[in-house]
Amino acid sequence: MSDNAIEYQESPRTYFTQIPNCVDDMGLTPYAYRLYGHLRRVAGENGACWQSTSTLAKACRMSAGSVSKYKQELIEADLISVEERHNENGQYHHITIIDIWRENHLTYAGGSSNESRSSQGESPMAPSSPDESPTPRGSSPGETKKNHTYKKNHIDANDDEQTDGRAWFLALTEVCVVELSVATDAQKGQLGTSAKMLKKAGATPEQIAAFGSWWYDNDWRGKKGQPPTPAQVRSEWGKFKRADSDGVVRIGR
């Protein structure tokens, strides 16, 4: 039996940019996705970008106003953070790429090699119509705190929902107080991606609902009546789980 000699005929793998798969599933607008790709490229391994708005606009072929608009979309998606700083030339924005590689791994680990083939629009976690939204309309901060608990009949009504992930999506939608009938595609994408991440991490719809109780009682933003964003649910999940394991989180209060 003869040996096999395998030789690469590829060029050195340098000068490229890596983007987590979950970003592609967030439902970002094309311009926001373009800006994110460029920010990752120029930030490199350090995770910080120093280019001016005019430079970003020229590189991405959009106006300076569009850069500001889509930068805000990336902030709301918790993909970047922006800090105002000052130097001898005046004020500038220090842009940092938020590390989401662990969340990306939890989302797709154990999936098939073709995991990335489906788009967020094909995700079974999204409700089939806006009428299925469990989110209370016109709620004040006080009402939000009272009504955030996830309806148990949504969780137990259909075993298929437990399998395809819709129950996780609906639980997260209610905790984050998102009105699906007026939500943008980006907002729905963030909900879907976060619900998938939480499910992959072992969270249950009931635990996501209980997170709402913990959030309004313990987080300074929740105490002000601000509902969490999907990304904040993910980032604070570890704190919630520690509290839950101590038996201090109650649902349906």
Secondary structure, 3 states (H helix, E strand, C coil): CCCCCCCCCCCCCCCCCCCCHHHHCCCCCHHHHHHHHHHHHHHHHHCEECCCHHHHHHHHCCCHHHHHHHHHHHHHCCCEEEEEEEECCEEEEEEEECCCHHHHHHHHCCCCCCHHHCCHHHCCCCCCCHHHCCCCCCCCHHHHHHHCCCCHHHHHCCHHHHHHCHHHHHHHHHHCCCCCCCCCHHHHHHHHHHHHHHHHCCCCHHHHHHHHHHHHHHCHHHHCCCCCCHHHHHHCHHHHHHHHHCCCCCCCC
